Amino acid sequence: MKTKVFVTELRDKSTQDLQVELVNAKKELFNLRFQNATNQLDNTARIKDVRKNIARIQTIITQKQAV
């Protein structure tokens, strides 16, 4: 259910807002990977969630450009 709400919120945003969201998600992924490499990350599943969110954002950007 949480995923549907996230995707619905993304669909309501403009392409520029999605680009900003994508950059922020990629920065978060970088930080998570860095923490994981230095053994500071407690919840490693967060990396998977952020990667999937990045894919969702990119998919919606692509769909908006196709229309």
C-alpha distances in whole Angstrom, upper triangle without the diagonal:
4,5,5,7,9,10,11,13,15,16,17,19,23,24,26,23,21,24,24,20,21,25,23,20,23,25,23,23,27,27,24,27,30,29,28,31,33,31,30,26,24,21,22,18,17,20,17,14,17,18,15,14,18,18,15,17,20,19,18,22,23,22,23,26,27,27
4,6,5,6,9,10,11,13,15,16,17,21,22,23,20,18,21,21,17,19,21,19,17,20,22,19,20,23,23,21,24,27,25,25,29,30,28,27,23,22,18,19,16,15,17,15,12,14,16,13,12,15,16,13,15,18,18,17,20,22,21,22,25,26,26
4,5,5,6,9,10,11,12,14,16,19,19,21,18,16,19,19,16,16,19,18,15,18,20,18,18,22,22,20,22,26,25,24,28,30,28,27,23,22,19,19,15,14,16,14,10,12,13,10,9,13,13,10,12,15,14,14,17,19,18,19,22,23,23
4,5,5,6,9,10,11,13,15,18,19,21,18,16,20,20,17,18,21,20,18,21,23,21,21,25,26,24,26,29,29,28,31,33,32,30,27,26,23,23,19,18,19,17,14,15,16,13,12,15,14,11,13,16,14,13,17,18,17,18,21,22,21
4,6,5,6,9,10,11,13,16,18,20,17,15,19,19,15,17,20,19,17,20,22,20,21,25,25,24,26,29,28,28,31,33,32,30,27,26,22,23,20,18,20,18,15,16,17,15,12,15,16,12,13,17,16,14,17,19,18,18,22,23,22
4,5,5,6,9,10,11,15,16,17,14,12,15,15,12,13,17,15,13,17,19,17,18,21,22,20,23,25,25,25,28,30,29,27,24,24,20,21,18,16,17,16,12,12,14,12,9,12,13,9,10,13,13,12,14,17,16,16,20,21,21
4,5,5,6,9,10,13,14,16,14,11,15,15,12,13,17,16,14,17,20,18,19,22,23,22,24,27,27,27,30,32,31,30,26,26,23,23,20,18,18,17,13,13,14,11,9,11,11,7,8,11,10,8,12,14,13,13,17,18,18
4,5,5,7,9,12,14,16,14,12,16,17,14,16,19,18,17,20,22,21,22,25,26,25,27,30,30,30,33,35,34,33,29,29,26,26,23,21,22,20,17,17,18,15,13,15,15,11,11,14,13,10,13,15,14,13,17,18,17
4,5,5,7,10,13,14,11,10,14,14,11,14,17,16,15,18,20,19,20,24,24,24,26,29,28,29,32,34,33,31,28,28,25,25,23,20,21,20,17,16,18,15,12,14,15,12,11,14,14,11,13,16,15,14,17,19,18
4,5,5,8,9,11,9,7,11,12,9,11,14,14,13,16,18,17,18,21,22,22,24,27,27,28,30,32,32,30,27,28,25,24,22,19,20,19,16,14,15,13,10,11,12,9,7,10,10,7,9,12,12,11,14,16,16
4,6,8,9,12,10,9,12,14,12,13,17,17,16,19,21,21,22,25,26,26,28,30,31,31,34,36,36,34,31,31,28,28,25,23,23,21,18,18,18,16,13,14,14,10,9,11,10,7,9,11,10,9,12,14,13
4,7,10,12,10,10,13,14,13,15,18,18,18,21,22,22,23,26,27,27,29,32,32,33,36,37,37,35,32,33,30,30,27,24,25,24,21,20,21,19,16,16,17,14,12,14,14,10,11,14,13,11,14,16,15
4,7,8,6,6,10,11,10,12,15,15,15,18,20,20,21,24,25,25,27,29,30,31,34,35,35,33,31,32,29,29,27,24,24,23,20,19,20,18,15,15,16,13,10,13,13,10,10,13,13,10,13,16,15
4,5,5,6,9,10,11,12,14,15,16,18,20,21,22,24,26,27,29,30,31,33,35,36,37,35,33,34,31,31,29,26,25,25,22,20,21,20,17,16,17,15,11,13,14,10,9,12,12,9,11,14,13
4,5,5,6,9,10,10,12,14,15,16,18,20,21,23,24,25,27,29,30,31,33,35,36,34,32,33,31,30,28,25,24,24,22,19,19,19,16,14,15,13,10,10,12,9,6,9,10,7,8,12,12
4,5,5,6,9,10,11,13,14,15,17,19,20,21,23,24,26,27,29,30,32,34,35,33,31,33,30,30,28,25,24,24,22,19,20,20,17,15,16,15,12,12,14,12,9,13,14,11,12,15,16
4,5,5,6,9,10,11,12,14,15,17,18,20,21,22,24,26,27,28,30,32,33,31,28,30,28,27,26,23,22,23,20,17,18,18,15,14,15,14,10,12,14,12,10,14,15,12,14,17,17
4,5,5,6,9,10,10,12,14,15,16,18,20,21,22,24,25,26,28,30,31,29,27,28,26,25,23,20,20,20,17,15,15,15,11,10,12,10,7,8,10,8,7,11,12,10,12,15,16
4,5,5,6,9,10,11,12,14,15,17,19,20,21,23,24,26,27,29,30,29,26,28,26,25,24,21,20,20,18,15,15,16,13,10,12,12,8,9,12,10,8,11,13,12,12,16,17
4,5,5,6,9,10,11,12,14,15,17,18,20,21,23,24,26,27,29,27,25,27,25,24,23,20,19,20,18,15,16,16,13,11,14,14,10,11,15,13,11,15,17,15,16,19,20
4,6,5,6,9,10,11,12,14,15,16,18,20,21,22,24,26,27,25,22,24,22,21,20,17,16,17,15,11,13,13,10,9,12,11,8,10,13,12,11,14,16,15,16,19,20
4,5,5,6,9,10,10,12,14,15,16,18,20,21,23,25,25,24,22,24,21,20,19,16,15,15,14,10,11,11,9,6,9,10,6,7,11,11,10,12,15,14,15,18,20
4,5,5,6,9,10,11,12,14,15,17,18,20,21,23,24,23,21,23,22,21,20,17,15,17,15,12,12,14,12,9,12,13,10,11,14,14,13,15,18,17,18,21,23
4,5,5,6,9,10,11,12,14,15,17,18,20,21,22,20,19,21,19,19,18,15,14,16,14,10,12,14,11,9,13,14,11,13,16,16,15,18,20,19,20,23,25
4,5,5,6,9,10,10,12,14,15,16,18,20,21,19,17,19,16,16,15,12,10,12,10,7,8,10,8,6,10,11,9,11,14,14,14,17,19,19,20,23,24
4,5,5,6,9,10,11,12,14,15,17,19,20,19,17,19,17,16,16,13,11,12,12,8,8,11,10,7,11,12,11,11,15,16,15,17,20,20,21,23,25
4,5,5,6,9,10,11,12,14,15,17,18,17,15,18,17,16,17,13,12,14,14,10,11,14,13,11,14,16,14,15,18,19,18,20,23,23,23,26,28
4,5,5,6,9,10,10,12,14,15,16,14,12,15,14,13,13,10,9,12,11,8,10,13,11,10,14,15,14,16,19,19,19,21,24,24,25,28,29
4,5,5,6,9,10,10,12,14,15,14,12,14,13,11,12,9,6,9,9,6,7,11,10,9,12,14,14,15,18,19,19,21,23,24,25,27,29
4,5,5,6,9,10,11,13,14,13,12,15,15,13,14,12,9,12,13,10,10,14,14,12,15,17,17,17,20,22,21,23,26,26,26,29,31
4,5,5,6,9,10,11,12,11,10,13,13,12,14,11,10,13,14,11,12,16,15,14,18,19,19,20,23,24,23,26,28,28,29,32,34
4,5,5,6,9,10,10,9,7,10,9,8,10,8,6,10,11,9,11,14,14,14,17,18,18,20,22,24,24,26,28,29,30,32,34
4,5,5,6,9,10,10,8,12,11,9,11,10,7,11,13,11,11,15,15,14,17,19,19,20,23,25,24,26,29,30,30,32,35
4,5,5,6,9,9,9,12,13,12,14,13,11,14,16,14,15,18,18,17,20,23,22,23,26,27,27,29,31,32,33,35,37
4,5,5,6,5,5,9,10,10,13,11,10,14,15,14,15,19,19,19,21,23,23,24,27,29,29,31,33,34,34,37,39
4,5,5,6,5,8,9,7,11,11,9,12,14,14,14,18,19,18,21,23,23,24,27,29,29,30,33,34,35,37,39
4,6,8,8,12,13,11,14,14,12,15,18,16,17,20,21,21,23,25,26,26,29,31,31,32,34,36,36,38,41
4,6,8,11,13,12,16,16,14,18,20,19,19,23,24,23,25,28,28,29,31,33,33,35,37,38,39,41,43
4,6,8,11,10,14,14,14,17,19,18,19,22,23,23,26,28,28,29,32,33,34,35,38,39,40,42,44
4,6,9,10,14,13,13,16,18,17,19,22,22,22,25,27,27,28,31,32,33,35,37,38,39,41,43
4,6,6,10,9,10,13,14,14,16,18,19,20,22,24,24,26,28,29,30,32,34,35,36,38,40
4,6,9,9,11,13,14,15,17,19,19,21,23,24,25,27,29,30,31,33,35,36,37,39,41
4,5,6,8,10,11,12,14,16,16,18,20,21,22,24,26,27,28,30,32,33,35,36,38
4,5,6,8,9,11,12,14,15,16,18,20,21,22,24,26,27,28,30,32,33,34,36
4,5,5,7,9,10,11,13,15,16,17,19,20,21,23,25,26,27,29,31,32,34
4,5,5,6,9,10,10,12,14,15,16,18,20,21,23,24,26,27,29,30,32
4,5,5,6,9,10,11,13,14,15,17,18,20,21,23,25,26,27,29,31
4,6,5,6,9,10,11,12,14,16,17,19,20,21,23,25,26,27,29
4,5,5,6,9,10,11,12,14,15,17,18,20,21,23,25,26,28
4,5,5,6,9,10,10,12,14,15,16,18,20,21,23,24,26
4,5,5,6,9,10,11,12,15,15,17,19,20,21,23,25
4,5,5,6,9,10,10,12,14,15,16,18,20,21,23
4,5,5,6,9,10,11,12,14,15,17,18,20,22
4,5,5,6,9,10,11,12,14,15,17,19,20
4,5,5,6,9,10,10,12,14,15,17,19
4,5,5,6,9,10,11,12,14,15,17
4,5,5,6,9,10,11,12,14,16
4,5,5,6,9,10,11,12,15
4,5,5,6,9,10,11,13
4,5,5,6,9,10,11
4,5,5,6,9,10
4,5,5,6,9
4,5,5,7
4,5,5
4,6
4
